[in-house]
Structures are given as C-alpha cells and as structure tokens.
Amino acid sequence: MSGMRARQSMTFPALQRAALRALAALTMILATSVRSNFVFDDDPFQPVTQDETVAVGGVVTLTCNVKENDNSSLQWSNTAQQTLYFGEKRALRDNRIQLVKSTGTELIITISDVQLSDDGEYTCSIFTMPVRTARATVTVLGVPGKPVITGFEDAVQEGGKVTLTCTSSGSKPPAKLHWYRDQEEIQGRPDVVESNPDEPTYTVTSELTLTVTRNDNNALIACAVDHPSIANGDKRTERPLSVLFSPSVSIQPESDLPREGEKFFLQCVGNGNPEPTAFVWRRKDGELPPMTKVDDAFLHFESLNKSDNGVYECQADNGIGMGDVTHTLLVQDPTVMSTPLGVDHAVIGGVVAVIVFIMLCLLIVLGRYLIRHKGTYLTHEAKGSDDAPDADTAIINAEGGHSGMDDKKEYFI
C-alpha cells in the first residue's frame, strides 16, 4: 500500500510538469500566431496582409504574402476560423469564394456578393514552426436606401409652416442627410440615428421646418444621403413644394392704341395657386358701357367710342384670396397711326441728339477758323500803311499792297 502511494506521489508531479510544458508551448504558439499585419523585416516567413473595405453586394480581394517559404502552405480562414483555402485546395463549400492565385509566397482569394455577415477579421496562416499568422479586417459597408420624404401630403398656405421628414435605412456606419431647396443647401435639424433590430445597420432621420412664401411654390425640396458606400455622388429624393396663395392680377389690352370704331378687349390675368376662376369687371366712374360684354376674364368692346374712356377694374378670386388691378382706357381718333415699336422713339431721339451735337461742333470749329483768318487780313492791311511817307502813299499801299510798288514807279528824262 505504501509503495502504491509512493508511485502515485511520483506520478502526479510528472503529470503536472508535462501539463505545464504543454501550456507553455501552447502559449508560445498563440503568442507567435497572434500577430498584426505589420511587416517585420527580421522575419521573412511572417505573412503580410492588409485591411479591406467593401460595400454590401461588392467583391473583396484578400491577399497574403511572405518573403520566403520553407515549403509550408499558406491558408486563409474566415471570421469563424473556418478554413477557406489551404494553398490551392478549397476547404469551404461557398461558391462566392474563389481562388485567384496560389504560390509558395502568395495566396489571393476573392469573396463576391459580400454580405454584412462577412464583416470581421480574416486570418492568413503559414504552418512553420512556430505557426505564423496575420489578420486582415474586412469592413462591410451597409448601403443606405433611397431617402423617403414625408410631409408633402397637403398644400401649405402662404405664410404657413411645413415640417418635412427624411428617412433612410440600412446604412453602416450611419449615413448623413442633407436638405436642398433647388440647388441651394438648407439647414435641417440634427440627424437622429437608430439601430435596426436583428442587423448591424442604422436608420437615420432628419426634419426640416420651413415658413413658406409664394416664391416657394413648385420649388424642389430634396433630401440627399451621403455615405462612403455610394461611389457616384449621393442618393436623393426630390419633391415639389405646393404653396397656396392669393392671385396677383394684371390687365392686358388687345393693343396699345385702341381706336374709335374698332373692336377691342381687355384681358384679366391672374397668377395664383390655385388659378383664379372668378372674375368681376367694374368701371370706376360708373356703370360699364352698354356696348361691352363680360366673358369671365375678358371685357369685350363691340365698337370703341370716346365715351368708353375711363378706369376699368378687374377683381380675381381663387378661393384663397382676391386680387384686383385697374387699367386706364383712352380711345384714340381713327386717323391716329401706331408706331411699330416704342423703342423707335428712343432711336430717333438719339439720332437727332447726335446730329445736333455734330452741328454745334462744326459751328465752333468754323467760328474759330474765321476769327483766326480775319486777324491775319487786318495785320497785312496795316503793314501797307506803316512804311508810307505820306497819307496818299499809305492809301495807295493799302489798296495795292507792296507787291506792285516797284512796278508803278515812273522815270522822266
């Protein structure tokens, strides 16, 4: 019995020592295998990988390299530590995973139609002694859905407020939302981010409150999603804004020169939302002439007369409000001719002004020329009398000048 106890006491320490050696070896292997994807120049057998980012539905390429190989095989494992490829051999039956290249120093695979579940750390291993590994983090981006805008259900009356809500779901990381009025960005409230149940994506919501004017009618309000998974620009949804406002009214005459005896009409034009449907015609200084006829937005004159002269008013109603405007009618004689375009008067006035200016310039130049030459004539005339010995000779010199003085001398023998 004592011998058995002695053997047991000797066996337990031996087992403990073996267990400690195994634990130390395992710790060394794990410590050696858990390495980053940095390059270690002093270890040519250390695998080198790089992190990748891919959107859902895309293709990701995983590359593993070593500088040297001692005939050991490279291996790629997924986030669950399932072997994908061991050298050229496929280990996991997933047709999305394909081999691109396998050599002693390089192993390249691709994963197509990437899903959110593919997100995580992938391991490249080389089975040397000890085993060396490198990790590559694959970040899968959740692609946000096209934004949905609500709050356009009813038109808004001018001066009122409207609150619009934009929602986009399925993004990872959370997307950012931007508001635009036509092409100009406008500021909405800060985004509200909520996690989606059962999947690692987010729903983002933003609100925009506007005080509308009639200028906002038919303006395009857009909500755009900004996210790194969207390669070309952004995703956006546009909706026109409908604003109800009372009409602004104008009166358009059939012609600018109404003449006596002719047919003529005035048209009442209303710009509102909705368009005006009720029109009322009045004459400021009395009843409408007997030879007129009201046809909704038109006031027809069967035959113009000087007695039709006056101020006419049109009032338009679209149910939201009313607008009115006046027009002064002045009937001309039948012989009055109309000018083709009002701009001709300006052209004619400009031409006349230029001609008058040129004539004034010519008169000034001509006056200066005459004054200068008149002074020269007087100077020459004075020179004829300066050298004369007496009055008679001065008169003769003044009339004939010096040029013929020597020719008129007489000699008596």
C-alpha positions in Angstrom: 0.0 0.0 0.0 2.8 2.4 0.9 4.5 1.6 -2.4 1.4 2.4 -4.4 1.1 5.8 -2.6 4.8 6.5 -3.4 4.2 5.7 -7.1 1.1 8.0 -7.1 3.0 10.8 -5.4 5.7 10.5 -8.1 3.2 10.3 -11.0 1.3 13.5 -10.1 4.4 15.8 -10.2 5.4 14.3 -13.5 1.9 14.9 -14.9 1.9 18.5 -13.6 5.3 19.1 -15.2 4.1 17.7 -18.5 0.9 19.8 -18.3 3.0 23.0 -17.6 5.3 22.2 -20.5 2.3 21.8 -22.9 0.7 25.0 -21.6 3.9 26.9 -22.1 4.3 25.6 -25.6 0.7 26.4 -26.4 1.2 29.9 -25.0 4.3 30.4 -27.2 2.4 29.2 -30.3 -0.5 31.5 -29.5 1.8 34.4 -28.8 3.6 33.8 -32.0 0.4 33.3 -34.1 -1.4 36.4 -32.9 0.4 39.0 -34.9 -0.6 42.1 -36.7 -0.4 42.8 -40.4 2.7 44.9 -40.0 5.8 43.9 -41.9 8.7 42.5 -39.8 11.9 42.8 -41.8 13.7 40.4 -39.5 11.3 37.6 -40.1 10.9 36.6 -43.8 8.3 34.0 -43.0 5.9 36.4 -41.4 2.7 36.8 -43.5 1.6 40.3 -44.6 -2.0 41.3 -45.2 -4.0 44.5 -45.5 -7.4 45.6 -44.3 -10.2 46.0 -46.9 -13.4 47.9 -47.1 -16.3 46.8 -49.3 -20.0 47.7 -49.7 -22.7 45.1 -49.5 -23.0 43.2 -52.8 -19.5 44.1 -53.8 -16.3 42.0 -54.2 -13.4 41.9 -51.8 -9.9 40.6 -52.5 -7.8 39.1 -49.7 -4.0 39.0 -50.3 -1.4 37.3 -48.2 2.3 37.4 -48.9 5.5 36.1 -47.3 9.1 36.9 -48.4 10.4 33.4 -48.1 8.9 29.9 -47.8 10.2 26.6 -46.4 7.7 24.6 -48.4 4.9 25.4 -45.9 1.4 26.2 -47.2 -0.5 29.4 -46.8 -4.0 29.3 -45.5 -6.9 31.8 -45.4 -9.6 31.4 -42.6 -12.8 33.4 -42.1 -14.1 35.2 -39.1 -15.3 31.9 -37.6 -11.9 30.4 -38.1 -13.2 28.1 -40.8 -10.5 27.4 -43.4 -11.4 28.9 -46.8 -8.4 27.9 -48.8 -5.3 25.8 -47.9 -2.9 26.5 -50.7 -4.8 25.6 -53.9 -7.3 23.5 -52.1 -10.8 24.8 -51.4 -11.8 23.9 -47.8 -15.2 25.6 -47.5 -18.0 25.0 -50.0 -19.1 28.6 -50.7 -19.2 29.5 -54.4 -18.8 33.1 -53.6 -15.2 32.4 -52.5 -12.8 31.9 -55.4 -9.0 31.3 -55.8 -7.1 34.0 -57.7 -3.5 32.9 -57.1 -1.6 30.4 -55.1 2.2 30.2 -54.9 4.7 29.4 -52.2 4.8 33.0 -51.2 1.4 34.4 -52.1 -2.3 33.3 -51.6 -5.0 35.6 -53.1 -8.7 34.8 -52.9 -11.9 36.8 -53.6 -15.3 36.9 -51.9 -18.1 38.1 -54.2 -21.6 39.3 -53.3 -20.4 40.4 -49.9 -22.9 40.4 -47.1 -23.0 42.1 -43.7 -22.2 38.8 -42.1 -18.8 38.7 -43.9 -17.7 41.7 -41.7 -14.8 40.9 -39.4 -11.2 39.6 -39.1 -9.8 37.1 -41.6 -6.6 35.2 -40.8 -3.7 34.2 -43.0 -1.5 31.5 -41.6 1.7 29.7 -42.6 2.4 26.4 -40.9 6.0 26.8 -40.0 7.4 26.1 -36.5 6.1 28.1 -34.8 2.9 28.9 -36.8 2.8 32.5 -38.0 -0.4 34.4 -38.7 -1.6 37.8 -39.9 -5.0 39.4 -39.6 -7.0 41.4 -42.2 -10.1 43.3 -41.1 -12.8 43.3 -43.7 -15.2 46.2 -43.1 -18.6 45.7 -44.9 -20.5 48.9 -45.5 -24.3 48.8 -45.3 -25.6 50.7 -48.3 -28.3 53.2 -47.3 -31.7 53.0 -49.0 -33.1 55.9 -51.1 -34.4 58.5 -48.8 -38.2 58.9 -48.3 -39.7 62.4 -47.7 -43.0 62.8 -45.9 -44.9 65.9 -45.1 -46.0 66.8 -48.7 -49.4 65.3 -48.3 -51.2 68.7 -48.2 -50.5 72.0 -49.8 -49.4 74.8 -47.4 -51.0 78.3 -47.4 -48.7 81.3 -47.9 -47.1 82.4 -44.6 -47.7 79.0 -43.0 -45.1 76.4 -41.8 -44.5 72.9 -43.1 -42.4 70.2 -41.5 -40.8 67.7 -43.8 -39.2 64.4 -42.6 -36.5 62.5 -44.5 -35.7 58.9 -43.6 -33.0 56.5 -44.9 -32.5 53.0 -43.6 -29.8 50.3 -44.0 -26.6 52.3 -43.6 -23.5 51.1 -41.8 -21.9 53.3 -40.5 -24.8 55.7 -40.1 -25.4 57.9 -43.2 -25.6 61.7 -43.2 -28.6 63.5 -44.5 -28.6 66.9 -46.3 -31.5 69.2 -47.4 -31.6 71.3 -50.6 -34.0 73.9 -52.0 -33.5 73.6 -55.7 -29.7 73.7 -55.8 -29.0 75.5 -52.5 -28.3 73.6 -49.4 -30.5 74.5 -46.4 -30.1 73.5 -42.8 -32.3 71.0 -41.2 -32.4 69.6 -37.6 -29.6 67.3 -36.5 -29.8 63.7 -37.7 -31.5 61.1 -35.4 -29.8 57.7 -35.6 -31.5 54.5 -34.5 -30.1 50.9 -34.6 -32.1 48.4 -36.7 -33.2 45.3 -34.9 -31.6 42.0 -36.0 -28.9 43.5 -38.2 -25.9 45.9 -37.7 -27.4 48.8 -39.7 -28.9 52.1 -38.8 -31.9 54.2 -39.7 -31.3 57.9 -40.0 -34.0 60.6 -39.8 -33.8 64.4 -40.3 -36.5 67.1 -40.1 -36.8 70.4 -42.0 -39.3 73.2 -41.0 -40.0 76.0 -43.5 -42.0 79.1 -43.4 -43.3 79.3 -47.0 -43.9 82.2 -49.3 -45.4 82.2 -52.8 -41.9 82.1 -54.2 -41.6 78.6 -52.7 -44.4 77.2 -54.9 -43.1 74.4 -57.1 -39.7 74.7 -55.5 -37.9 71.3 -55.5 -37.1 70.2 -51.9 -34.5 67.4 -51.9 -33.1 65.1 -49.3 -29.7 63.6 -50.1 -27.9 60.7 -48.4 -24.1 61.0 -48.0 -22.3 57.7 -47.3 -18.9 56.1 -48.2 -20.7 53.2 -49.9 -22.1 55.5 -52.5 -19.5 55.8 -55.2 -21.1 58.3 -57.5 -22.4 61.4 -55.7 -25.3 60.8 -53.4 -28.7 59.3 -53.3 -31.5 61.8 -53.2 -35.2 62.2 -53.4 -36.9 65.4 -54.8 -40.4 66.6 -54.2 -42.1 69.9 -55.4 -43.5 72.1 -52.7 -47.1 73.3 -53.2 -47.9 76.7 -51.7 -51.5 78.2 -51.8 -51.6 82.0 -52.3 -54.0 84.6 -53.5 -53.7 85.8 -57.1 -51.7 88.7 -58.3 -53.6 90.4 -61.2 -52.8 92.3 -64.3 -54.8 93.6 -67.2 -53.5 93.1 -70.8 -55.2 95.2 -73.5 -55.6 93.8 -77.0 -53.5 96.6 -78.4 -51.6 99.7 -77.1 -53.5 102.1 -79.3 -57.3 101.5 -79.2 -59.0 103.5 -81.9 -62.6 104.7 -82.2 -64.9 102.4 -84.1 -62.7 99.2 -83.7 -63.4 96.0 -81.7 -61.3 95.8 -78.6 -60.9 93.7 -75.4 -59.2 93.8 -72.0 -58.0 90.5 -70.5 -57.7 90.0 -66.8 -54.7 87.7 -66.0 -54.4 86.2 -62.5 -51.4 84.4 -61.2 -52.2 82.3 -58.1 -52.4 78.8 -56.6 -54.9 77.6 -57.5 -55.5 79.7 -60.6 -58.4 82.2 -60.2 -61.7 81.1 -61.6 -64.0 84.0 -60.7 -63.6 87.5 -62.3 -65.5 90.7 -61.7 -65.3 93.8 -64.0 -66.1 97.3 -62.9 -65.8 100.8 -64.2 -64.5 103.3 -61.6 -66.6 106.3 -62.7 -69.9 104.5 -63.3 -71.6 101.5 -65.0 -69.9 99.5 -67.8 -70.7 100.9 -71.2 -73.7 99.4 -72.9 -71.6 98.1 -75.9 -69.4 95.9 -73.6 -69.7 92.2 -72.8 -68.1 90.4 -69.9 -66.8 86.9 -70.6 -65.0 85.7 -67.5 -61.5 87.1 -67.7 -62.3 89.2 -70.9 -64.1 92.5 -71.2 -65.2 92.9 -74.9 -66.0 96.3 -76.6 -68.1 95.8 -79.7 -67.2 99.2 -81.1 -65.0 101.7 -79.2 -66.3 105.1 -78.6 -64.8 108.2 -76.8 -67.4 107.7 -74.2 -65.7 104.4 -73.3 -62.7 106.3 -71.9 -62.2 105.7 -68.2 -60.6 103.5 -65.5 -61.6 99.8 -65.5 -61.0 97.4 -62.6 -60.7 93.6 -62.6 -61.0 91.6 -59.5 -59.9 87.9 -59.5 -60.8 85.3 -56.8 -59.2 81.8 -56.4 -60.8 80.8 -53.2 -57.6 81.6 -51.2 -57.9 85.3 -51.6 -58.7 88.1 -54.1 -56.5 90.4 -56.1 -57.5 93.5 -58.2 -55.9 95.9 -60.6 -57.0 98.9 -62.7 -56.4 100.0 -66.3 -57.0 103.4 -67.9 -58.6 103.2 -71.4 -58.0 106.1 -73.7 -59.7 105.8 -77.1 -57.8 107.4 -80.0 -59.1 109.0 -83.2 -59.4 106.6 -86.2 -56.7 108.6 -88.1 -54.0 108.1 -85.4 -51.3 105.8 -86.7 -49.5 103.5 -84.4 -45.7 103.2 -84.3 -44.3 99.7 -84.9 -42.3 99.7 -81.7 -42.0 102.1 -78.8 -38.2 101.8 -79.0 -38.2 103.7 -82.3 -38.8 107.0 -80.4 -35.7 106.4 -78.4 -33.7 105.6 -81.6 -35.0 108.8 -83.3 -34.2 110.9 -80.3 -30.7 109.5 -80.1 -30.1 110.2 -83.8 -31.3 113.8 -83.5 -29.2 114.4 -80.5 -26.1 113.2 -82.3 -26.8 115.4 -85.4 -27.3 118.5 -83.2 -24.0 117.7 -81.4 -22.1 117.4 -84.7 -23.6 120.7 -86.0 -22.6 122.5 -82.8 -19.0 121.1 -83.1 -18.8 122.3 -86.8 -20.1 125.8 -85.9 -17.5 126.1 -83.1 -14.6 124.9 -85.5 -15.8 127.2 -88.3 -16.1 130.2 -85.9 -12.6 129.7 -84.7 -11.3 129.4 -88.3 -13.0 132.7 -89.4 -11.7 134.6 -86.3 -8.1 133.5 -86.9 -8.1 134.4 -90.6 -9.8 137.8 -90.1 -6.9 138.8 -87.7 -4.3 137.8 -90.4 -6.1 140.0 -93.0 -6.1 143.0 -90.7 -2.4 142.5 -90.0 -1.4 142.6 -93.6 -3.5 145.6 -94.3 -1.8 147.5 -91.5 1.6 146.7 -92.9 0.8 148.6 -96.1 0.5 151.9 -94.3 3.3 151.6 -91.9 6.1 152.3 -94.4 4.3 155.1 -96.3 5.9 158.7 -96.3 2.5 160.4 -96.5 -1.2 159.8 -96.4 -1.6 159.4 -100.2 1.1 156.8 -100.4 -0.5 154.9 -97.4 -3.8 154.7 -99.2 -2.1 153.5 -102.4 -0.2 150.9 -100.4 -3.3 149.8 -98.6 -5.2 149.3 -101.8 -2.5 147.7 -103.9 -0.1 146.2 -101.4 3.7 146.1 -101.6 3.9 143.6 -104.4 3.4 146.1 -107.2 5.0 149.1 -105.7 8.2 149.0 -107.7 6.4 148.4 -111.0 4.4 151.7 -110.6 7.5 154.0 -110.5 7.8 156.4 -113.5 11.2 157.9 -114.7 11.4 161.3 -116.6 14.4 162.1 -118.8 
